[in-house]
Amino acid sequence: MSSEAKAETEISIEAEMHEIGRRARAAARRLSIATTAEKNAALMAMANNIRCSAASILAANALDVADAKAGGMTSAFVDRLTLTPERIEAMARAVEEIAALDDPVGTVIAAWERPNGLQIERVRTPLGVVGIIYESRPNVTADAGALALKAGNAAILRGGSDSFRSAGAIHACLVRGLAEAKLPEAAIQRVPTRDRAAVGTMLAGLDGAVDVIVPRGGKSLVGRVQTEARVPVFAHLEGVCHVYVHGPADLDMARDVTVNAKMRRTGICGAAETLLVDRAIAATHLRPLIEALQGAGCAVRGDEEAVAAADGVAPASAEDWPKEYLDAIIAVKVVDGLDDAIAHIEAHGSHHTEAIVTEDAEAAERFMAEVDSAIVLHNASTQFADGGEFGMGAEIGIATGRMHARGPVGVEQLTSFKYRVRGAGQTRP
């Protein structure tokens, strides 16, 4: 492409994106006063359209998957990208579950009366326009659009190039649902190009149209968003998640939790990437845990003690401890007790999700109090790091920052608040 043609393309994309922003802002004003019944009607219509369009969604997805395989993508990546009839049904059910949630908009968070008689309330309000930038998982299209709508927000969705066709087929179902409920079709818009220039215009805020950006993807995507964004960001960093087996720990429970945390789905952000085993129980637990992982098809990379404990363990390098594999690979390390485990997680983790397996309640409470991650679990798999499993219906992502939203970003996290003050003629002296 010539430099002139490239410049014309960039101008065209920028103009189109600004028009998307204008429409989103207008839709957000309408959604801010939409009733719960209106929003729920749209969501139920969306779920119905997803089910009725399953064949066309699967056909679009088959093209995306074929391209991914031809491009040499990993099996874990292809798994995240692939839709099945069961996954489409789960997508539709998730939208219905979002409809069944309490409407957060208008909820009184707190109320009090001042000595001068002023009645003050803090009330949940929509954020406005939410830009969601995500990568390969096409179901995020439905989750993000539905969650934004339930919270009274307009959404601008920019899915990954690899899932472009799949996301388009799902988005069409959402738009039909909005139309059937007589809500603005611009309430959920999709960026209609694979060109990365569109991301840059979103991050610049579209002349004030975008109120917040939610990135959901790998380290490079989130890094770009955090570097370039001119609007607030709900950071969703990589999931370098840990399982720490602490003494005393029931071996059967430790085995079940560890294998599930790693192998249930290796390509999700809540998959465990590192297993830490307490030295106090290494003699009885290390080899059985490694062999259970290997038996489930997981490659193991370990420190010297893990290499010596079981056949087939490759020596871990310094790059393995902070690595998000998103594949059937795990790093294993023996640690000198609770303090050492917490220090390792602080040094190498991503503040996403960590689990401790132990029968020691005091140690568990210390772990959950001192580990600075968005989600901490005791005697449960890290794969529960999911808004649906938290009863939120679904999630846009797991926010790993500390501002506004942390952990699963559901409908409540997609709201802000304002103060309503009622008086009887009071004036300030």
C-alpha positions as CSV (number, residue, x, y, z in Angstrom):
1,M,0.0,0.0,0.0
2,S,1.3,3.4,-0.9
3,S,1.9,6.1,1.7
4,E,-1.0,8.1,0.3
5,A,-3.4,5.1,0.3
6,K,-2.3,4.3,3.9
7,A,-3.0,7.8,5.0
8,E,-6.4,7.8,3.4
9,T,-7.2,4.5,5.1
10,E,-6.2,5.9,8.5
11,I,-8.4,9.0,7.9
12,S,-11.3,6.8,6.9
13,I,-10.9,4.5,10.0
14,E,-10.6,7.5,12.3
15,A,-13.7,9.1,10.9
16,E,-15.7,5.9,11.2
17,M,-14.5,5.4,14.8
18,H,-15.5,8.9,15.8
19,E,-19.0,8.3,14.3
20,I,-19.2,5.1,16.3
21,G,-18.3,7.1,19.4
22,R,-20.9,9.7,18.6
23,R,-23.6,7.0,18.3
24,A,-22.5,5.3,21.4
25,R,-22.7,8.5,23.5
26,A,-26.3,9.1,22.2
27,A,-27.2,5.5,23.0
28,A,-25.7,5.8,26.5
29,R,-28.0,8.7,27.3
30,R,-31.0,6.6,26.4
31,L,-29.7,3.6,28.3
32,S,-29.1,5.6,31.4
33,I,-32.9,6.0,31.8
34,A,-33.9,2.6,30.4
35,T,-36.1,0.6,32.7
36,T,-35.1,-2.8,34.1
37,A,-37.9,-4.4,32.0
38,E,-36.6,-2.8,28.8
39,K,-33.0,-4.0,29.4
40,N,-34.1,-7.5,30.4
41,A,-36.4,-7.8,27.3
42,A,-33.4,-6.9,25.1
43,L,-31.2,-9.5,26.9
44,M,-33.7,-12.3,26.6
45,A,-34.2,-11.5,22.9
46,M,-30.4,-11.6,22.5
47,A,-30.2,-15.0,24.1
48,N,-33.0,-16.3,21.8
49,N,-31.2,-14.9,18.8
50,I,-28.0,-16.6,19.8
51,R,-29.7,-19.9,20.0
52,C,-31.6,-19.4,16.7
53,S,-28.4,-18.4,14.9
54,A,-26.2,-21.2,16.2
55,A,-25.7,-22.6,12.8
56,S,-24.5,-19.3,11.3
57,I,-22.3,-18.7,14.3
58,L,-20.7,-22.1,14.0
59,A,-20.1,-21.6,10.3
60,A,-18.4,-18.3,10.9
61,N,-16.3,-19.8,13.7
62,A,-15.2,-22.7,11.5
63,L,-13.6,-20.2,9.2
64,D,-11.8,-18.5,12.0
65,V,-10.6,-21.8,13.5
66,A,-9.4,-23.0,10.1
67,D,-7.3,-19.8,9.6
68,A,-5.9,-20.2,13.2
69,K,-4.8,-23.8,12.5
70,A,-3.3,-22.8,9.2
71,G,-1.4,-20.1,10.9
72,G,0.2,-22.5,13.3
73,M,-1.6,-21.3,16.5
74,T,-1.2,-23.4,19.6
75,S,-3.8,-25.9,20.6
76,A,-4.7,-23.8,23.7
77,F,-5.2,-20.8,21.5
78,V,-7.5,-22.8,19.1
79,D,-9.4,-24.1,22.1
80,R,-10.1,-20.5,23.3
81,L,-11.2,-19.6,19.8
82,T,-13.4,-22.7,19.1
83,L,-17.2,-22.6,19.6
84,T,-19.3,-25.7,19.9
85,P,-23.1,-26.2,20.2
86,E,-22.5,-26.6,23.9
87,R,-20.5,-23.4,24.2
88,I,-23.1,-21.4,22.2
89,E,-25.8,-22.7,24.6
90,A,-23.6,-21.7,27.5
91,M,-23.3,-18.2,25.9
92,A,-27.0,-17.9,25.6
93,R,-27.6,-19.1,29.2
94,A,-25.0,-16.5,30.4
95,V,-27.0,-13.7,28.8
96,E,-30.2,-15.0,30.5
97,E,-28.4,-15.1,33.8
98,I,-27.3,-11.5,33.4
99,A,-31.0,-10.6,32.7
100,A,-31.9,-12.4,36.0
101,L,-29.4,-10.3,38.0
102,D,-30.6,-7.4,40.1
103,D,-30.4,-4.1,38.2
104,P,-27.6,-2.1,39.8
105,V,-28.7,1.2,38.4
106,G,-30.5,3.4,40.9
107,T,-29.4,1.2,43.9
108,V,-28.9,3.2,47.0
109,I,-25.5,2.2,48.3
110,A,-25.6,4.4,51.4
111,A,-27.9,7.0,53.0
112,W,-27.5,9.3,55.9
113,E,-28.9,12.5,57.4
114,R,-26.8,15.5,58.3
115,P,-27.4,17.6,61.5
116,N,-28.8,20.4,59.4
117,G,-31.5,18.0,58.0
118,L,-30.0,17.3,54.6
119,Q,-30.8,13.8,53.4
120,I,-27.9,12.4,51.4
121,E,-27.9,9.2,49.3
122,R,-25.1,7.6,47.3
123,V,-26.7,5.9,44.2
124,R,-25.3,3.7,41.5
125,T,-25.2,5.1,38.0
126,P,-24.0,3.8,34.6
127,L,-20.4,4.6,33.6
128,G,-21.5,5.8,30.2
129,V,-19.6,4.3,27.2
130,V,-17.4,1.3,27.8
131,G,-14.8,0.3,25.3
132,I,-13.9,-3.4,25.5
133,I,-10.8,-4.6,23.6
134,Y,-10.3,-8.4,23.7
135,E,-8.6,-11.1,21.9
136,S,-9.4,-14.6,20.7
137,R,-12.4,-15.7,22.8
138,P,-15.5,-14.9,20.8
139,N,-18.0,-15.5,23.6
140,V,-16.6,-12.3,25.2
141,T,-18.7,-10.5,22.6
142,A,-21.9,-11.6,24.2
143,D,-20.7,-11.4,27.8
144,A,-19.3,-7.9,27.4
145,G,-22.3,-6.5,25.5
146,A,-24.8,-8.0,27.8
147,L,-23.1,-6.9,31.0
148,A,-22.6,-3.4,29.7
149,L,-26.3,-3.2,28.8
150,K,-27.5,-4.5,32.1
151,A,-25.5,-1.8,33.9
152,G,-27.0,0.9,31.6
153,N,-23.9,1.5,29.5
154,A,-23.3,1.6,25.8
155,A,-20.5,-0.7,24.6
156,I,-17.9,-0.4,21.8
157,L,-16.5,-3.9,21.2
158,R,-13.2,-4.5,19.5
159,G,-12.5,-8.2,19.2
160,G,-9.4,-9.9,18.0
161,S,-8.6,-10.4,14.4
162,D,-8.5,-14.2,14.8
163,S,-12.2,-14.2,15.9
164,F,-13.4,-11.5,13.6
165,R,-16.1,-13.6,11.8
166,S,-17.3,-15.3,14.9
167,A,-17.6,-12.0,16.9
168,G,-19.5,-10.5,13.9
169,A,-22.1,-13.3,13.9
170,I,-22.6,-13.1,17.7
171,H,-22.8,-9.3,17.5
172,A,-25.6,-9.5,14.9
173,C,-27.6,-11.4,17.5
174,L,-27.1,-8.7,20.1
175,V,-28.2,-6.0,17.7
176,R,-31.4,-7.9,16.7
177,G,-32.2,-8.3,20.4
178,L,-31.8,-4.5,21.0
179,A,-34.1,-3.8,18.0
180,E,-36.7,-6.2,19.2
181,A,-36.8,-4.5,22.6
182,K,-36.9,-1.0,20.9
183,L,-33.6,0.1,22.4
184,P,-30.9,1.8,20.3
185,E,-29.0,-0.6,18.1
186,A,-26.0,1.6,18.7
187,A,-26.0,0.5,22.4
188,I,-23.7,-2.3,21.5
189,Q,-21.4,-1.5,18.5
190,R,-18.6,-3.6,17.1
191,V,-15.5,-2.1,15.5
192,P,-16.0,-3.3,11.8
193,T,-12.3,-3.6,10.9
194,R,-9.3,-5.7,11.8
195,D,-7.0,-2.7,11.3
196,R,-5.1,-1.9,14.5
197,A,-5.4,1.8,13.9
198,A,-9.0,1.5,15.2
199,V,-7.6,0.5,18.6
200,G,-5.5,3.6,18.7
201,T,-8.5,5.8,18.1
202,M,-10.4,4.1,20.9
203,L,-7.6,4.5,23.3
204,A,-7.5,8.2,22.5
205,G,-11.1,8.4,23.8
206,L,-13.0,9.3,20.6
207,D,-13.2,13.0,21.5
208,G,-14.5,12.2,24.9
209,A,-17.1,9.6,23.9
210,V,-15.4,6.7,25.7
211,D,-15.5,6.8,29.5
212,V,-13.4,3.7,30.3
213,I,-11.5,1.0,28.5
214,V,-11.5,-2.7,29.5
215,P,-8.7,-4.7,27.9
216,R,-9.0,-8.5,28.0
217,G,-6.1,-10.3,26.5
218,G,-2.4,-11.0,26.7
219,K,0.5,-9.0,28.1
220,S,1.2,-7.2,24.9
221,L,-2.4,-6.0,24.4
222,V,-2.8,-4.8,28.0
223,G,0.6,-3.2,27.9
224,R,-0.3,-1.2,24.8
225,V,-3.6,-0.2,26.4
226,Q,-2.0,1.0,29.6
227,T,0.7,2.9,27.6
228,E,-1.5,4.6,25.1
229,A,-4.9,5.1,26.8
230,R,-6.1,8.6,27.5
231,V,-9.1,7.4,29.4
232,P,-9.3,5.2,32.6
233,V,-8.5,1.5,32.2
234,F,-9.7,-1.5,34.1
235,A,-6.4,-3.5,33.7
236,H,-6.8,-7.2,33.1
237,L,-3.2,-8.5,33.2
238,E,-2.0,-12.0,32.4
239,G,-3.0,-14.8,34.8
240,V,0.2,-16.1,36.4
241,C,-1.8,-18.1,39.0
242,H,-0.3,-20.3,41.8
243,V,-1.4,-23.3,43.8
244,Y,0.4,-23.6,47.1
245,V,0.2,-27.0,48.8
246,H,1.0,-26.3,52.4
247,G,1.6,-28.8,55.2
248,P,-0.6,-30.2,56.5
249,A,-2.6,-30.8,53.3
250,D,-4.8,-33.8,52.4
251,L,-3.0,-35.4,49.5
252,D,-6.1,-36.5,47.6
253,M,-7.5,-33.0,47.9
254,A,-4.2,-31.4,46.8
255,R,-4.1,-33.7,43.8
256,D,-7.6,-33.0,42.7
257,V,-7.3,-29.2,43.1
258,T,-3.9,-29.0,41.4
259,V,-4.9,-31.1,38.4
260,N,-8.2,-29.2,38.0
261,A,-6.5,-25.8,38.4
262,K,-4.0,-26.6,35.7
263,M,-5.8,-28.9,33.3
264,R,-9.6,-28.3,33.3
265,R,-8.9,-25.6,30.6
266,T,-5.3,-24.6,30.1
267,G,-6.0,-21.6,28.0
268,I,-8.0,-19.4,30.4
269,C,-6.5,-16.7,32.7
270,G,-7.5,-18.6,35.8
271,A,-5.4,-21.7,34.9
272,A,-2.6,-22.4,37.4
273,E,0.8,-21.8,36.0
274,T,3.0,-22.6,39.0
275,L,2.7,-25.3,41.8
276,L,4.4,-24.5,45.1
277,V,4.9,-27.4,47.5
278,D,5.8,-26.9,51.1
279,R,9.2,-28.5,52.0
280,A,7.5,-30.0,55.1
281,I,5.4,-32.3,53.0
282,A,7.6,-32.6,49.9
283,A,8.6,-36.2,50.8
284,T,5.0,-37.4,50.7
285,H,3.3,-34.9,48.3
286,L,5.8,-33.7,45.6
287,R,6.1,-36.9,43.5
288,P,2.4,-37.8,43.6
289,L,1.4,-34.3,42.6
290,I,3.9,-34.2,39.7
291,E,2.8,-37.7,38.5
292,A,-0.8,-36.7,38.7
293,L,-0.2,-33.7,36.4
294,Q,1.9,-35.8,34.0
295,G,-0.8,-38.4,33.9
296,A,-3.3,-35.7,32.9
297,G,-1.0,-34.8,30.0
298,C,0.8,-31.9,31.6
299,A,4.5,-31.2,31.0
300,V,6.4,-30.2,34.2
301,R,9.3,-27.9,34.6
302,G,10.8,-27.8,38.1
303,D,13.5,-26.8,40.4
304,E,16.2,-29.2,41.4
305,E,14.0,-31.0,43.9
306,A,11.1,-31.4,41.5
307,V,13.5,-32.7,38.8
308,A,14.9,-35.3,41.3
309,A,11.4,-36.3,42.6
310,A,9.9,-37.7,39.4
311,D,11.0,-38.8,35.9
312,G,10.3,-36.5,33.0
313,V,10.6,-33.2,34.8
314,A,12.5,-30.6,32.8
315,P,14.7,-28.1,34.7
316,A,13.0,-24.8,35.1
317,S,14.7,-21.6,34.0
318,A,14.3,-18.1,35.6
319,E,11.8,-17.3,32.8
320,D,9.5,-20.1,33.9
321,W,8.4,-18.6,37.2
322,P,6.7,-15.5,35.9
323,K,5.4,-17.2,32.7
324,E,1.8,-17.5,31.7
325,Y,1.9,-20.7,29.6
326,L,-1.8,-20.9,28.6
327,D,-0.9,-24.5,27.7
328,A,-0.5,-27.9,29.3
329,I,2.8,-26.9,31.0
330,I,3.4,-26.0,34.7
331,A,6.3,-24.9,36.8
332,V,6.9,-26.7,40.1
333,K,9.0,-25.4,43.0
334,V,9.6,-26.5,46.7
335,V,9.3,-23.6,49.1
336,D,10.4,-23.2,52.7
337,G,7.0,-22.6,54.3
338,L,4.3,-19.9,54.1
339,D,6.5,-16.9,54.1
340,D,8.6,-18.2,51.2
341,A,5.5,-19.1,49.2
342,I,4.0,-15.6,49.7
343,A,7.4,-14.0,48.7
344,H,7.5,-16.2,45.6
345,I,4.0,-15.2,44.5
346,E,4.7,-11.5,45.2
347,A,7.9,-11.7,43.1
348,H,6.6,-13.6,40.2
349,G,2.8,-13.4,40.1
350,S,0.5,-11.1,38.3
351,H,-1.9,-10.3,41.2
352,H,-4.7,-12.4,39.5
353,T,-5.6,-15.6,41.4
354,E,-3.8,-17.8,44.0
355,A,-4.9,-20.8,45.9
356,I,-3.7,-22.5,49.1
357,V,-4.4,-26.2,49.9
358,T,-4.1,-26.9,53.6
359,E,-5.8,-28.2,56.7
360,D,-4.2,-25.4,58.7
361,A,-6.9,-22.7,59.1
362,E,-4.5,-20.2,60.6
363,A,-2.1,-20.6,57.7
364,A,-5.0,-20.3,55.2
365,E,-6.2,-17.0,56.8
366,R,-2.7,-15.6,56.7
367,F,-2.3,-16.6,53.0
368,M,-5.6,-14.9,52.1
369,A,-4.8,-11.8,54.1
370,E,-1.2,-11.3,52.9
371,V,-1.3,-12.4,49.3
372,D,-2.0,-9.3,47.2
373,S,-4.0,-10.8,44.4
374,A,-7.5,-10.0,43.1
375,I,-8.8,-13.5,44.1
376,V,-7.4,-15.8,46.8
377,L,-8.9,-19.3,47.5
378,H,-8.6,-21.9,50.2
379,N,-9.0,-25.5,49.2
380,A,-10.5,-24.7,45.8
381,S,-9.3,-24.6,42.2
382,T,-8.1,-21.4,40.6
383,Q,-10.4,-22.2,37.8
384,F,-13.2,-20.7,39.9
385,A,-11.8,-17.3,39.0
386,D,-14.8,-16.5,36.9
387,G,-17.7,-14.0,37.2
388,G,-20.2,-16.7,36.4
389,E,-18.9,-18.9,39.2
390,F,-19.2,-15.9,41.5
391,G,-22.9,-15.6,40.7
392,M,-22.3,-12.5,38.6
393,G,-23.9,-14.1,35.5
394,A,-20.7,-13.4,33.5
395,E,-17.7,-11.1,33.4
396,I,-15.8,-8.9,31.1
397,G,-12.6,-9.9,32.7
398,I,-10.6,-10.2,35.9
399,A,-9.3,-6.8,36.8
400,T,-5.9,-7.0,38.5
401,G,-5.4,-3.3,39.3
402,R,-6.5,-1.6,42.5
403,M,-8.6,1.2,41.3
404,H,-12.4,1.1,41.1
405,A,-12.8,-2.5,40.0
406,R,-10.8,-5.6,41.1
407,G,-11.5,-9.2,40.4
408,P,-14.4,-10.2,38.1
409,V,-15.8,-7.2,36.3
410,G,-19.5,-7.7,36.4
411,V,-22.6,-5.4,36.4
412,E,-21.8,-3.6,39.6
413,Q,-18.2,-3.0,38.6
414,L,-19.6,-1.3,35.4
415,T,-21.3,1.4,37.4
416,S,-20.2,4.5,39.1
417,F,-22.3,6.6,41.6
418,K,-23.6,10.0,42.3
419,Y,-25.0,11.7,45.4
420,R,-28.6,12.8,45.7
421,V,-29.2,15.4,48.3
422,R,-32.6,16.5,49.5
423,G,-33.2,19.5,51.6
424,A,-35.9,21.8,52.9
425,G,-34.5,25.2,52.0
426,Q,-31.1,24.9,53.8
427,T,-28.4,27.4,53.0
428,R,-24.8,27.3,54.0
429,P,-23.6,29.9,56.5
